[in-house]
């Protein structure tokens, strides 16, 4: 049943948000991470952000092999599952999109921007200019601004520094576009999504469309938060999460009235 699968995902997302921001002990596991965007500068976080860890290592001209191994390994196992079920930034965007407003579509080419963000703002700037450079992703990351900047402002008061103004402007723009387009930040800017999308195409977790059952109602296409062309798999024969944009949220499986979509996990069943 649709509500069962959807409710299960919302429960996991809410539990994940609570688990990641429940650090009241002062003891942090900053060197550990999972492939979600969650700022390690937040006082309540338990884990480090994979982008922050990568940027720190590259600033010292070191290759973060352990981080890459974790991200690639999890990507090969479950693809972008963490984006769809665990990431707090993704969860907040899911909620923001529910706000009644006109909705817009984004050109598909804009999805390539996140690879440029990963390659230039995370890797290139960190390696050649350092993590603290103004163009480093960590300096303008909207998740960092929200989870670290807002508490800092509430505690110490705002500043008038131009770069801080720019950070708030970026966060505001991300929030507005999240209301107008489902998971627009995930589609266009998120470097974690770019990092996981490549191994995710070959993940063990597979979501498939049964061509014999599909009635071409296109509800799967209409409801997909990442605008994956699900119905096209009826003709191509490819699994749905072969698309690098698929976050394995299983919305397509939940909305399919003919039960034409299924996955190979015993846990993630409707």
C-alpha positions in Angstrom: 0.0 0.0 0.0 1.2 3.5 -0.9 0.7 5.0 2.5 2.7 2.3 4.2 5.8 2.8 2.1 5.6 6.5 2.2 5.0 6.6 5.9 7.9 4.3 6.5 10.3 6.6 4.6 9.1 9.7 6.4 9.6 7.8 9.7 13.2 6.9 8.8 13.9 10.4 7.6 12.6 11.9 10.8 14.5 9.4 12.9 17.7 10.1 11.0 17.3 13.8 11.5 16.9 13.3 15.2 19.8 10.8 15.4 22.2 13.0 13.5 21.4 16.1 15.6 21.2 14.6 19.1 24.7 15.2 20.3 24.4 16.8 23.7 27.5 15.0 25.1 30.1 17.2 23.5 31.8 14.0 22.1 31.9 14.0 18.4 32.7 11.3 15.8 33.9 14.0 13.4 36.2 11.6 11.5 33.3 9.2 10.7 30.7 10.0 8.1 27.9 8.7 5.9 27.1 10.0 2.4 24.7 12.8 3.5 25.1 16.5 3.6 25.1 17.5 7.3 27.5 20.1 8.6 30.1 18.9 11.1 30.4 22.4 12.5 26.9 22.1 13.9 27.3 21.7 17.7 24.6 18.9 17.8 26.0 16.7 15.1 27.6 13.4 15.8 29.3 12.7 12.4 31.5 14.6 10.0 30.3 15.7 6.6 31.9 13.8 3.8 32.4 17.0 1.9 34.0 18.7 4.9 36.3 15.7 5.5 37.3 15.6 1.8 38.0 19.3 1.7 40.2 19.1 4.8 42.2 16.3 3.4 42.7 17.9 0.0 43.8 21.2 1.7 46.7 19.2 3.0 47.2 17.6 -0.4 46.2 14.2 0.9 43.8 11.8 -0.8 40.9 10.8 1.6 41.0 7.1 0.7 39.0 6.0 3.7 36.2 8.5 2.9 36.2 7.5 -0.8 36.1 3.8 0.1 33.1 4.4 2.4 31.2 6.5 -0.2 32.0 4.2 -3.1 31.3 1.1 -1.1 27.9 2.3 0.1 27.1 3.6 -3.4 27.8 0.2 -4.9 25.6 -1.4 -2.2 22.6 0.8 -2.0 23.2 3.6 -4.5 21.8 7.0 -3.4 19.6 5.4 -0.8 21.0 7.7 1.9 20.0 10.7 -0.2 16.4 9.6 -0.3 16.0 8.1 3.2 18.6 9.5 5.5 19.9 12.9 4.4 18.5 15.8 6.6 18.9 18.3 3.7 16.8 16.1 1.5 14.1 15.6 4.2 13.8 19.3 4.7 13.4 19.9 1.0 10.7 17.2 0.9 8.8 19.2 3.5 9.4 22.6 1.9 8.0 21.4 -1.5 4.6 20.6 0.2 4.1 24.4 0.8 1.4 25.4 -1.6 2.9 27.6 -4.4 3.3 27.7 -8.2 5.7 24.9 -9.2 8.4 25.1 -11.9 10.5 22.7 -13.9 14.3 23.0 -14.2 16.2 22.3 -17.4 17.8 18.9 -17.3 21.2 20.3 -18.2 21.3 22.0 -14.8 21.9 18.7 -13.1 25.4 18.8 -14.5 26.2 21.8 -12.3 26.6 19.7 -9.2 29.5 17.8 -10.8 31.2 21.2 -11.4 30.6 22.1 -7.8 32.2 18.9 -6.7 35.2 19.2 -9.1 35.8 22.9 -8.7 34.4 24.2 -5.4 35.2 21.1 -3.4 38.2 19.4 -5.0 40.0 22.2 -7.0 39.6 25.1 -4.5 40.4 23.0 -1.5 43.5 21.5 -3.1 45.0 24.7 -4.6 43.5 27.4 -2.4 42.6 25.7 0.9 39.3 24.9 2.6 39.0 28.4 4.1 39.0 30.1 0.7 35.9 32.1 0.0 35.0 29.9 -3.0 35.3 26.6 -1.1 31.9 24.8 -0.9 32.1 24.7 2.9 32.2 28.5 3.1 28.9 28.9 1.2 27.1 25.6 1.8 23.5 26.3 2.7 23.3 23.4 5.0 26.2 24.8 7.0 24.6 28.2 7.1 21.3 26.7 8.4 22.7 24.3 11.0 25.7 26.3 12.2 25.0 29.9 11.1 21.5 30.3 12.5 22.4 29.1 16.0 25.5 31.3 15.9 23.4 34.3 15.0 20.9 33.6 17.7 23.6 33.2 20.3 26.1 36.0 19.3 24.0 38.3 17.0 24.4 38.8 13.2 27.3 40.4 11.5 27.3 42.8 8.5 30.2 41.1 6.7 29.6 40.9 3.0 30.4 37.3 2.7 27.9 36.4 5.5 25.3 38.3 3.6 26.1 36.2 0.5 25.8 33.0 2.5 22.3 34.1 3.8 21.3 35.0 0.2 22.4 31.6 -1.0 20.4 29.8 1.8 17.4 31.9 1.0 17.6 31.1 -2.7 17.9 27.4 -2.0 14.8 27.5 0.3 12.8 29.4 -2.3 13.7 27.0 -5.1 13.0 24.0 -2.8 9.4 25.3 -2.5 9.1 25.8 -6.2 10.9 22.6 -7.5 11.1 19.3 -5.6 14.7 18.7 -4.3 16.1 21.4 -6.5 19.3 21.6 -4.4 19.8 17.8 -4.8 19.4 18.1 -8.5 21.6 21.1 -9.1 24.1 21.8 -6.4 24.7 18.9 -4.0 28.3 17.6 -4.2 27.4 14.5 -2.1 24.8 13.5 -4.8 27.4 14.0 -7.5 29.9 11.9 -5.5 27.5 9.0 -4.9 25.7 9.0 -8.3 28.5 7.3 -10.3 28.9 4.1 -8.1 25.1 4.3 -7.5 24.4 3.4 -11.2 25.9 -0.1 -10.4 24.4 -0.7 -7.0 23.2 -4.0 -5.7 19.9 -2.4 -4.8 17.9 -2.6 -8.0 14.5 -1.0 -8.7 12.8 -2.5 -11.8 9.7 -1.9 -13.9 7.7 -4.9 -15.0 6.9 -4.0 -18.6 4.1 -6.5 -18.8 2.2 -4.8 -15.9 2.9 -1.2 -16.9 -0.1 0.6 -18.2 1.8 3.8 -19.2 -0.2 6.0 -16.8 2.9 8.0 -16.1 2.1 8.5 -12.4 5.6 7.3 -11.6 7.1 10.1 -13.8 4.8 12.7 -12.4 5.5 11.9 -8.8 9.3 11.3 -8.9 11.0 14.1 -6.9 14.1 13.8 -9.0 12.3 13.8 -12.4 13.6 10.4 -13.4 12.0 9.1 -16.6 10.7 5.9 -14.9 8.3 4.8 -17.7 11.1 4.9 -20.2 12.5 1.8 -18.5 9.5 -0.1 -20.0 11.1 0.2 -23.4 14.8 0.3 -22.5 14.7 -2.6 -20.1 17.1 -0.7 -17.8 16.5 -0.7 -14.0 15.1 2.6 -12.8 17.9 3.4 -10.4 20.5 3.2 -13.2 19.6 6.8 -13.7 22.2 8.8 -11.6 19.5 11.1 -10.4 17.5 8.3 -8.7 17.7 8.6 -4.9 16.0 5.3 -4.3 13.1 7.0 -2.5 10.7 4.4 -4.0 8.0 7.0 -4.7 7.5 5.4 -8.1 6.8 2.0 -6.4 4.5 3.6 -3.9 2.3 5.3 -6.5 2.1 2.5 -9.0 -1.4 1.1 -8.8 -0.6 -2.0 -10.9 2.4 -3.0 -8.7 4.6 -2.9 -11.8 7.6 -1.5 -9.9 9.5 -3.5 -7.4 12.9 -3.7 -5.8 15.2 -6.6 -4.8 15.4 -5.7 -1.1 13.3 -7.7 1.5 13.2 -4.6 3.7 12.1 -1.9 1.2 8.8 -3.4 0.2 5.5 -1.7 0.0 
